[in-house]
């Protein structure tokens, strides 16, 4: 059974810092990996989707990488801002032949960016 | 604003009540999902509908009953819930397995 772990569970940084959030998964037979942002009491906002054949995806100040063989993904946030404060979740979709459209979520990293 | 709309935003109900949660999307997505999320925990999948047919039921108690009346709508009927069912209920949709899932803002459910 796929297990997804995110480290650290919480992170506090001063504004302007570059930071890296980590996600690891136990079964490398994934179809894709998705990074989400969740603000308190709100739903999930999709940030980046990396297909299993891709190494990285970029959107603005965000860059996500994927190393399928080692079971790891990182989310890099450049020049962090207070508005980036939220919980960041990674989710793995296993091979299409396993478990249909299921996503397995990590526990999330709660990020606080201080002005 | 999200492209997946959930109503109501908040719901308080007693253990003997019957209520329904509603989810709507007009992106032409053919897969729709219900998730349950407890405080400070990741979402847990409950149900998946693909082309309006239930394809995954993650051993959810029968007091939760999903319904997909058409490709744009997904309902979750609630009956005789327990206090531990209090949570944020999230709906999501996707075009297919290769595409990302889009989430609504959820319904905050409290069981008295």
HADDOCK unambig.tbl for C-alpha pairs under 7 A between the chains (distance, minus, plus):
assign (segid A and resid 42 and name CA) (segid B and resid 105 and name CA) 4.93 0.50 0.50
assign (segid A and resid 42 and name CA) (segid B and resid 106 and name CA) 6.65 0.50 0.50
assign (segid A and resid 43 and name CA) (segid B and resid 90 and name CA) 6.76 0.50 0.50
assign (segid A and resid 43 and name CA) (segid B and resid 103 and name CA) 6.00 0.50 0.50
assign (segid A and resid 43 and name CA) (segid B and resid 104 and name CA) 5.50 0.50 0.50
assign (segid A and resid 43 and name CA) (segid B and resid 105 and name CA) 3.87 0.50 0.50
assign (segid A and resid 43 and name CA) (segid B and resid 106 and name CA) 5.68 0.50 0.50
assign (segid A and resid 44 and name CA) (segid B and resid 103 and name CA) 5.53 0.50 0.50
assign (segid A and resid 45 and name CA) (segid B and resid 103 and name CA) 6.70 0.50 0.50
assign (segid A and resid 46 and name CA) (segid B and resid 102 and name CA) 6.67 0.50 0.50
assign (segid A and resid 49 and name CA) (segid B and resid 100 and name CA) 6.48 0.50 0.50
assign (segid A and resid 101 and name CA) (segid B and resid 97 and name CA) 5.78 0.50 0.50
assign (segid A and resid 105 and name CA) (segid B and resid 42 and name CA) 6.13 0.50 0.50
assign (segid A and resid 105 and name CA) (segid B and resid 43 and name CA) 6.99 0.50 0.50
assign (segid A and resid 106 and name CA) (segid B and resid 42 and name CA) 6.64 0.50 0.50
assign (segid A and resid 107 and name CA) (segid B and resid 41 and name CA) 6.15 0.50 0.50
assign (segid A and resid 107 and name CA) (segid B and resid 42 and name CA) 5.37 0.50 0.50
assign (segid A and resid 108 and name CA) (segid B and resid 42 and name CA) 6.82 0.50 0.50
